[in-house]
Amino acid sequence: MRESLGEKTSFETAQLFLVSRLAGLPFASRIESRMDEWWRTRPSSFLPVSFSSHLCDRRALTRHPRTGFIPSMRLPAALLGLISYVLAVFSVSGAEEPRIVEKVTPLPIALSKDFEFRKTKIFSLSETPLNQRERNTPSTKSKPGKLSSTSPSSKSATVQDASITFERQYRLFGAVTALDSRQRFGDYFDFFWRAKRPADITVRLEYRQEKLHEHVQAQEISYRSVRGTHKTEFKVIGDDYFDDGRVISWRCLLIENRRIVAENRSYMWE
């Protein structure tokens, strides 16, 4: 009973030494000398020899001390660092939101070859899915002798329908209630553009809506010292879409120093 009590007391002393050594307490040296005396009288009574030697030398608590990460922890640490970097990049790039231009004023045009639009992607998300619209429309019969199901046009239409369905599911992802879905219905615009030299660029979308007739509205996003290929997203959704109607014409501008250096417009824009 006394021997087990002594081992328990010595183990508590070892714990106190570790805590005091990490905290830098002044009485750690006295505890260390007491532990050295106890190791000489009772060597490895309840701990392995290798552990006791590392504990007395105050080098490490592992069997093979070494600098750097433990090999089994290197891969998780690298993955954690990579995930943190990706989240930081996306949080910075996704933080910019379009701002509404209260008064749209005409700007001088000075088109430059250093700036250009690469691609434009437009998607209209309506309340009625594509497959339901097809069922509501009357079916047309194919001409005799023509296999519409195996024709190249029907195959391309099937691929196009699949891409539209995927885009719809992507835009509605996370919408739980009918109100959530209503706030996402509308017109989406994605513009891919390129700057061949560093410049402060403002991307502006000017558009007209169905119920507002000739009234021009605008949204814009500003970038500082950008170069290369970029993507800018605009959207007219929710109450703006249901109250004022769909977008019937638009034009997108790249603006530098209050001058239009690149332009992309719809065929309905005058």
Secondary structure, 3 states (H helix, E strand, C coil): CHHHHHHHHHHHHHHHHHHHHHHCCCCHHHHHHHHHHHHHHCCCCCCCHHHHHHHHHCCCCCCCCCCCCCHHHHHHHHHHHHHHHHHHHHHHHCCCCCEECCCCCCCCECCCCCEEEEEEEEEEECCCCHHHHHHHCCCCCCCCCCCHHHCHHHHHHHHHHHHHHHHHHHHCCCCCCHHHHHCCCEEEEEEEEEEEEEEEEEEEEEEEEHHHCCCCEEEEEEEEEEEEEEEEEEEEECHHHHHHCCEEEEEEEEEECCEEEEEEECCCCC
